[in-house]
Amino acid sequence: MTAETLRLDKFLWFARLVKHRSDAQAIAESRHLRIDGRVIDRAHATVKAGNVLSFPLHGRVRVIRVSVLPARRGPASEGRACYEDLSPEIDAGPPAQY
């Protein structure tokens, strides 16, 4: 693995998308995560800048584009700076009629 790539489970954990690295491993191994549309079944799949990840998390589908690979698990603000959120907007349903 080169400096331009990072293990999938480490990226999810470093970017603070999951609380524990074991949670990231479970998401990857459940076959519900995709990298650029390709189904992933292993936590050691590599991620690089520009990849688009899509996966279910906390009851909704998350779609993110990796912008930079983090060097460590830093504060939440540092983690959020590593990706761009492309997730679909949550539909609140039809507008209320009065």
N, C-alpha and C positions, 0 to 999 in steps of 0.2 A: 504494500500500500504506500503510495507516495503522499507528499504534502498537499497535493491537489485533490486528494480524496480522503474520505473519512468513513468509518463503519456507520451503517444506518442507525443502529441502536445508540451509538455514541452521539451522533448528530441530534437525534430526538431528545436525548437527555441533556446534552450541552445547551441546546436551544430552548430548554425548559418547556418543551411541549408535553413531556411526561415527568412525573415526580421521581420515579425510580428507573434505573437502567433496565431492571427486570421487566418493567411494564413495556418499555420500548422493544425488548426482545419478544415479549408475548404478542405485541401488535404485528411485528414482522413475521413471526412464525405462524400466525393465524391465517395467512394468505389473503388478508383484506387490504393490504397496503400495496400501492402501485408506485413505481418510479417511471416517469415518462410513459405511463400507460401499460407498463410491463408488470405483471403480478410478481410479488416478491414473497419468498417463503423462508428466508433466512436472515438472521440479524446481522450477519457479517457482509451483507451486500454493500457495495460502495456507493457513496453519494458524492457528487461534485457540484460546484457552483453552476447554476443554470438548470439543474434537475427540477422537475415538478413532482411533488409527492402528493398523493391523495390517500386518505385513510379515515376510518370512522374514529371519532374521539369525543367522549362525553355526550353521546346522543346526537351528534351531527357529523356531517362529512367535512373534513378539513382538507383544503387544497392549498398547498404552499409552494412557492418557488424559492429555492435555495439561492441566496445572493452571495454570501461568504461562508466559509467554513470556520467555525469557532475553534480557538486553540484550547479553550478550557470551559468549564461550567462556571460562568460568572454570574453577576446579578441578572435579574429578569430583563432589565432594559438592554443589556448586552446580548442576551439571547434573542430578543425580539428583533434586533438589528440584523440578525443573520438570515432572515427570510422575509419574503413578501407574502402576505395572506391573500389568496385568490379565492377563498371560500365563498360559495354562493350565499347571498343574503338570506337570513331566516325569514320565512314568510309568516307574517302575523295573522294571516287569514283575511277574509273580506272586511272592508271597512264597516264599522257599525252604522246602522241606519236608525235615524231618530224619527 
